[in-house]
Amino acid sequence: MGRTTAPSSFATLTPAYLKDYKSKKALLEEFRAGKDFVYNHGVVATYISIRDYDAGQMVKFRYNNLRHACFYTITDDDKKEVKS
């Protein structure tokens, strides 16, 4: 399945593949490592990762059984650390 362009700035991402993260730290480590997350838009869900974003974009996450939320702004350093 091919990648799509990054969603709008306030898209909410949730863990993919039945994963769940109990802390913001664990979630962001996985996101910065290039792991997949799910972007739900309407009735369609798309797998997406940090590779699909540009530096400066803000992402919202839901984690810990969707009970917690956090925002994260992607930096140039994040983009350099991700392996293709």
Secondary structure, DSSP 8 states (H G I E B T S, - for coil): --------TT-EEEESTT---SSHHHHHHHHHTT--EEEEETTEEEEE-GGGS-TT-EEEEEETTTTEEEEEE--HHHHHH---
